């Protein structure tokens, strides 16, 4: 057993959540493992658990954003298609699948994540392609199936 899992001495000063998150987290885990539930900082533990869930949503949204960015670029600049864009789409599809496999509770939020991701992907596509933002639809033009399964061939063959 490492030092982080040893029960705390009741007389030792406790780390503060707002000053040393790492030490606070280690202490809270030790308290829980030792069954000293009445001594835990339940409110801040709940906040941290919410953050963990939000981080998983953010991973999903980030992977979707990269897929959408490269699909937009793929469709609007066919002459510039690259192995890099193709690879990004394939890799990020795998990331989405992994996040959803590890966090099945996110499945009901896929449409929301696509909407959140598309707004940013649209702006990034305009910046990277130097095309006017109005070239790209305001609403996501791709269905979930297209995002995850649309064939993208490399080398490109239209």
C-alpha positions as CSV (number, residue, x, y, z in Angstrom):
1,X,0.0,0.0,0.0
2,X,1.5,3.4,-0.9
3,X,1.4,6.5,1.3
4,X,-1.6,7.9,-0.5
5,X,-3.9,5.2,0.8
6,X,-3.0,5.3,4.4
7,X,-5.7,6.6,6.8
8,X,-5.2,10.1,8.0
9,X,-4.4,11.0,11.6
10,X,-7.4,12.9,13.0
11,X,-5.1,15.4,14.6
12,X,-3.2,16.4,11.4
13,X,-4.3,19.6,9.6
14,X,-6.3,18.8,6.4
15,X,-5.4,20.1,3.0
16,X,-7.8,22.7,1.6
17,X,-9.7,22.1,-1.6
18,X,-9.2,25.6,-2.8
19,X,-5.4,25.7,-2.0
20,X,-4.1,22.2,-2.8
21,X,-6.4,20.1,-4.9
22,X,-4.0,17.2,-5.2
23,X,-3.4,16.8,-1.4
24,X,-7.1,17.3,-0.8
25,X,-8.0,14.6,-3.3
26,X,-5.6,12.1,-1.8
27,X,-6.9,12.8,1.7
28,X,-10.5,12.5,0.6
29,X,-9.8,9.1,-1.0
30,X,-8.0,7.9,2.1
31,X,-10.9,8.9,4.3
32,X,-13.4,7.1,2.0
33,X,-11.2,4.0,1.9
34,X,-10.9,3.9,5.7
35,X,-14.7,4.2,6.1
36,X,-14.6,7.7,7.7
37,X,-17.4,9.0,5.5
38,X,-18.6,11.5,8.0
39,X,-15.2,13.3,7.7
40,X,-15.2,13.8,4.0
41,X,-15.8,17.0,2.1
42,X,-18.9,15.8,0.4
43,X,-19.9,19.0,-1.4
44,X,-16.5,19.4,-3.0
45,X,-16.3,15.7,-3.8
46,X,-19.6,16.1,-5.6
47,X,-18.2,19.1,-7.6
48,X,-15.2,17.1,-8.6
49,X,-17.3,14.2,-9.7
50,X,-19.4,16.6,-11.8
51,X,-16.1,17.8,-13.4
52,X,-15.1,14.2,-14.2
53,X,-18.4,13.8,-16.1
54,X,-18.0,17.1,-17.9
55,X,-14.4,16.1,-18.9
56,X,-15.8,13.0,-20.6
57,X,-18.4,15.1,-22.5
58,X,-15.6,17.5,-23.5
59,X,-13.6,14.6,-24.9
60,X,-16.6,13.5,-27.0
61,X,-17.2,17.1,-28.2
62,X,-13.5,17.6,-29.0
63,X,-13.3,14.5,-31.2
64,X,-16.6,15.4,-32.9
65,X,-15.3,18.9,-33.5
66,X,-12.2,17.6,-35.3
67,X,-14.2,15.2,-37.4
68,X,-16.6,18.0,-38.4
69,X,-13.7,20.4,-39.1
70,X,-12.1,18.0,-41.5
71,X,-15.4,17.0,-43.2
72,X,-16.1,20.6,-43.8
73,X,-12.6,21.2,-45.3
74,X,-12.9,17.9,-47.3
75,X,-16.2,19.1,-48.8
76,X,-15.3,22.7,-49.4
77,X,-11.7,22.4,-50.6
78,X,-11.6,19.1,-52.6
79,X,-8.4,20.3,-54.3
80,X,-6.6,20.5,-51.0
81,X,-7.6,17.1,-49.6
82,X,-4.8,15.4,-47.8
83,X,-3.8,12.3,-46.0
84,X,-3.7,14.4,-42.8
85,X,-7.4,15.3,-43.1
86,X,-8.3,11.7,-43.9
87,X,-6.3,10.4,-40.9
88,X,-7.8,12.9,-38.6
89,X,-11.3,11.8,-39.5
90,X,-10.4,8.2,-39.0
91,X,-8.6,8.7,-35.7
92,X,-11.2,10.9,-34.2
93,X,-14.0,8.5,-35.1
94,X,-12.1,5.9,-33.1
95,X,-11.9,8.4,-30.2
96,X,-15.6,9.0,-30.3
97,X,-16.3,5.2,-30.3
98,X,-13.9,4.8,-27.3
99,X,-15.4,7.6,-25.3
100,X,-18.9,6.2,-25.9
101,X,-17.8,2.7,-25.1
102,X,-16.3,3.8,-21.8
103,X,-19.1,6.2,-21.0
104,X,-22.4,4.8,-22.4
105,X,-24.3,7.4,-20.3
106,X,-23.1,10.0,-22.9
107,X,-25.1,8.4,-25.8
108,X,-28.2,10.5,-25.1
109,X,-26.1,13.6,-25.4
110,X,-24.5,13.0,-28.8
111,X,-26.8,15.3,-30.7
112,X,-26.0,18.1,-28.2
113,X,-22.3,17.4,-28.5
114,X,-22.5,17.5,-32.3
115,X,-24.3,20.9,-32.1
116,X,-21.7,22.3,-29.7
117,X,-18.8,20.9,-31.7
118,X,-20.2,22.1,-35.1
119,X,-20.4,25.8,-34.1
120,X,-16.6,25.8,-33.3
121,X,-15.7,23.6,-36.2
122,X,-17.5,26.0,-38.6
123,X,-15.4,28.9,-37.3
124,X,-12.2,26.9,-37.4
125,X,-13.0,25.8,-41.0
126,X,-13.5,29.4,-42.1
127,X,-10.2,30.4,-40.5
128,X,-8.2,27.5,-41.9
129,X,-9.6,27.6,-45.4
130,X,-9.8,31.4,-45.6
131,X,-13.3,31.0,-46.9
132,X,-16.1,33.3,-45.7
133,X,-17.9,31.7,-42.7
134,X,-21.2,32.0,-44.6
135,X,-20.0,29.4,-47.0
136,X,-20.5,26.9,-44.3
137,X,-24.1,26.1,-43.2
138,X,-25.1,27.5,-39.8
139,X,-26.5,24.2,-38.7
140,X,-24.6,21.0,-39.0
141,X,-25.1,19.5,-42.4
142,X,-24.1,16.0,-41.4
143,X,-26.1,13.3,-39.7
144,X,-24.6,11.3,-36.9
145,X,-24.2,8.4,-39.3
146,X,-22.4,10.6,-41.9
147,X,-20.1,11.9,-39.2
148,X,-19.2,8.4,-38.0
149,X,-19.5,6.3,-41.1
150,X,-19.3,8.4,-44.3
151,X,-16.6,6.8,-46.5
152,X,-13.7,9.1,-46.9
153,X,-11.2,7.7,-49.4
154,X,-7.5,8.4,-49.5
155,X,-6.1,8.9,-52.0
156,X,-9.2,11.0,-52.8
157,X,-11.3,9.7,-55.7
158,X,-14.3,11.8,-56.7
